[in-house]
Every structure is written in structure tokens, then in C-alpha cells.
């Protein structure tokens, strides 16, 4: 992770808040995906068990962020897999996320599992040459 891209968990009384940043909206979404995984799992030593490509519908970045995180929660619930690496790929002006997946049960759980994406206090903005998003996850 460089200073140009990254993510962190922010303090919140009951839920989990993630902040991510990157030079492009797609990379910012990819960092938010990784931030969600980091928020409740110890990813050290996690092994890739598969790959998944997620095509993102065109739209406003905040709407894309919500759609992607909702899809990741769905994948966790239905497949027991979570992305441990995420790369934004732009195919003919469309965003696709290439995800390296891992088995949820193979990593120590360090926090509450996200159950939904909250729209309250959702931000996605471009400032000082980079994109920053902040999202609350219901746990």
C-alpha cells in the first residue's frame, strides 16, 4: 500500500466505518473492499482460494461503492469467500473489479461481520488530487 492508496477503519459507536483513498474512483472502491475485509479479519497469511470478477454498472461513484460492498456481503453469505486483494480494471470505460478470494473460515475473526451498507453519512469525493470515500457498515 502506498501513500496514494489505502484504507483505514474509523471509530464508530455501534457499527464499522471505513475510509478509503486512491487516485481514481475505481481504485478507491477497491480499497474500500479491502478495508471492509480488514475491519473484521486478520488477513496476515491469508491464502487465495479463487478469483472473482465483479462488473460495476455505470453510475455515480457513491452508488457504485454501495453496489460493490452489497455484492461482497452477498458473496460472503452465499459462498463463504471474501476478497483479500482487489484491483480496479477499466474495460472500455466500464469498471470491473478483479478480486482474489479467500475462505472466511481460514482467517481469525477480529471484529464484527458486516451485514449491510448504511447510506447515512456516506461520502465519495475528489479533493487534493485523490478520491476519498467513507462508508458505514452495519454489523
C-alpha positions in Angstrom: 0.0 0.0 0.0 1.4 3.4 -0.9 0.5 6.8 0.4 -1.5 7.3 -2.8 -3.9 4.4 -2.0 -5.1 3.0 1.3 -7.9 2.4 3.7 -8.5 2.5 7.5 -11.2 1.8 10.0 -12.6 4.9 11.7 -14.1 5.0 15.3 -17.8 4.4 15.5 -20.0 3.6 18.5 -22.0 0.7 17.2 -21.1 0.0 13.6 -18.0 -0.1 11.5 -16.8 2.9 9.4 -14.3 2.5 6.6 -12.4 5.3 4.8 -10.5 4.6 1.6 -8.5 6.8 -0.8 -6.9 6.4 -4.2 -6.1 8.4 -7.4 -9.3 7.1 -9.2 -12.8 6.3 -8.1 -12.4 2.6 -9.1 -9.2 2.2 -7.1 -11.0 3.9 -4.2 -13.8 1.4 -4.3 -11.2 -1.5 -4.5 -9.5 0.0 -1.3 -12.9 0.1 0.4 -13.4 -3.6 -0.3 -10.1 -4.3 1.3 -10.9 -2.1 4.2 -14.1 -4.0 4.8 -12.2 -7.3 5.0 -9.5 -5.7 7.2 -12.3 -4.4 9.5 -13.2 -7.9 10.9 -10.5 -10.3 9.8 -6.8 -10.9 10.4 -5.6 -11.1 6.7 -2.0 -11.9 7.6 -1.1 -15.2 5.8 -4.4 -15.4 4.1 -4.3 -17.8 1.1 -6.0 -17.1 -2.2 -8.5 -19.8 -3.0 -10.1 -18.4 -6.1 -10.8 -15.3 -8.2 -13.9 -13.4 -9.0 -14.6 -10.6 -11.4 -17.2 -8.1 -10.5 -18.6 -5.8 -13.2 -19.7 -2.5 -11.9 -22.7 -0.8 -13.5 -22.1 2.8 -14.8 -23.2 5.4 -12.3 -22.2 7.8 -9.6 -19.2 6.7 -7.6 -21.1 6.5 -4.3 -23.8 4.3 -5.9 -21.1 2.0 -7.3 -19.5 1.8 -3.9 -22.7 0.7 -2.3 -23.5 -1.8 -5.0 -20.0 -3.3 -4.8 -20.0 -3.6 -1.0 -23.5 -5.1 -1.0 -22.3 -7.7 -3.5 -19.3 -8.5 -1.4 -21.6 -9.1 1.6 -23.8 -11.3 -0.6 -20.7 -13.3 -1.7 -19.6 -13.7 1.9 -23.1 -15.0 2.9 -23.5 -17.3 -0.1 -20.0 -18.6 -0.8 -18.1 -18.2 2.4 -15.5 -16.2 0.5 -14.1 -12.7 0.9 -11.7 -10.6 -1.3 -8.2 -10.3 0.1 -6.9 -8.4 -2.9 -8.9 -6.1 -5.2 -7.8 -4.5 -8.4 -9.8 -1.9 -10.4 -9.7 -2.6 -14.2 -11.2 -0.2 -16.7 -12.6 -2.1 -19.7 -13.9 0.3 -22.5 -14.9 3.0 -20.0 -16.5 0.4 -17.7 -15.2 -0.5 -14.2 -14.5 -4.1 -13.3 -13.0 -5.3 -10.0 -10.7 -8.3 -10.2 -10.9 -10.0 -6.7 -8.6 -12.6 -5.2 -10.8 -14.5 -2.9 -10.1 -16.4 0.4 -12.1 -18.7 2.6 -13.6 -16.7 5.5 -13.2 -19.5 8.0 -9.4 -19.8 7.3 -8.7 -16.4 8.9 -9.0 -15.3 12.5 -12.0 -13.0 13.1 -11.0 -9.8 14.9 -14.3 -7.9 14.7 -18.0 -7.9 13.9 -19.0 -9.2 10.5 -20.6 -6.6 8.2 -24.3 -7.3 7.4 -25.3 -4.3 5.3 -24.1 -1.0 3.9 -25.6 2.1 5.5 -26.4 5.1 3.4 -26.2 7.5 6.3 -23.0 9.7 6.2 -21.8 8.1 3.0 -19.3 10.3 1.2 -17.4 9.9 -2.0 -15.4 13.0 -3.1 -12.5 14.2 -5.1 -10.1 16.6 -3.2 -6.4 17.5 -3.4 -5.9 15.2 -6.4 -7.3 12.0 -4.9 -10.6 10.3 -4.4 -11.8 9.6 -0.8 -14.8 7.6 0.3 -16.2 6.9 3.8 -18.9 4.4 4.4 -20.6 2.9 7.5 -21.2 -0.9 7.6 -24.0 -2.3 9.8 -22.7 -5.1 11.9 
